[in-house]
Amino acid sequence: RSFPHDTGAFTQGLAIQGETLYESTGNYGQSTLRQVALQTGAVERVRRLSATIFGEGLALYDDKIIQLTWKSGVGFIYDRDNFELLRSVSYPGEGWGITYDGARFIMTDGSSNLYFRDKVTFAETGRVVVRDGDGQVRNLNELEYVKGEVYANVWQEDRIARIDPETGRVTGWIDLEGLLESAGLGEGSGTVDVLNGIAYDAAGDRLFVTGKYWPRLFEIRLVEKQDLSG
């Protein structure tokens, strides 16, 4: 199934609660935090970031939202109901993706690392290197915590890594090549219209994906890839 998505949204982070999506968008002068109706794609609430800030990943936790920034070294914590800024947290380097596993934050910075951060202080409490076989998986971007695994967009790739957060091992890949084309939407411009944005509705066991400037948001179901070599 697919749903409308704002083609003006440079999607950097995505989360869902019930029938409500929460989305972080990027680009200087265009970065926002927004609340979106799943069924219609209508933007119900929006908070614009300063023109000097590039919005990045977001995560829902408790009754709050945390939103990262790319190079500003700051994350914003908002009240989920009204988008009021409650406080900010700082971190070194870049911010790319973030998710919450029920106890701690898990974050990326475009490298091959997953960083674990304290829920209250945002201090780093550990990290793992993500590997697929012997090779490191770099450009880890938007994250979602799904049934004990971390699902990660890899920048400029049409697939999502499934990662064991305790070891950093990739347990599998979700191949989404051709997803945009399969909906009759044609090729994107290539470099910008990349797959980015994963949201998991635990209550309904629903998984959603989209991309930067994509016109649709997709609900997907995972199936084992059949071996066609035999």
URURKA-V92776 format. One record per pair of residues at least 24 apart in sequence whose ideal C-beta (glycine too) atoms are under 6 Angstrom apart, sorted by sequence separation. I is the first residue (numbers start at 1). J is the second residue. If there is no record, write none. Layout:
BEGIN
i,j
I,J
I,J
END
This chain:
BEGIN
i,j
31,55
70,94
112,136
137,161
112,137
28,54
69,95
112,138
68,95
26,54
26,55
110,139
25,55
68,98
185,215
24,55
108,140
89,122
130,163
183,216
24,58
33,67
3,38
5,41
47,83
4,41
131,168
158,195
45,83
130,168
132,170
156,194
56,95
59,98
61,100
129,168
56,96
57,97
59,99
128,168
57,98
59,100
12,55
24,67
153,196
12,56
13,57
97,141
99,143
101,145
106,150
12,57
13,58
15,60
96,141
97,142
99,144
97,143
99,145
151,198
142,196
144,198
146,200
142,197
142,198
144,200
57,142
13,142
2,183
14,197
16,199
15,199
11,196
14,199
16,201
11,197
11,210
11,212
10,212
5,210
7,213
7,215
5,214
5,215
5,216
5,217
2,216
3,217
2,218
1,219
END
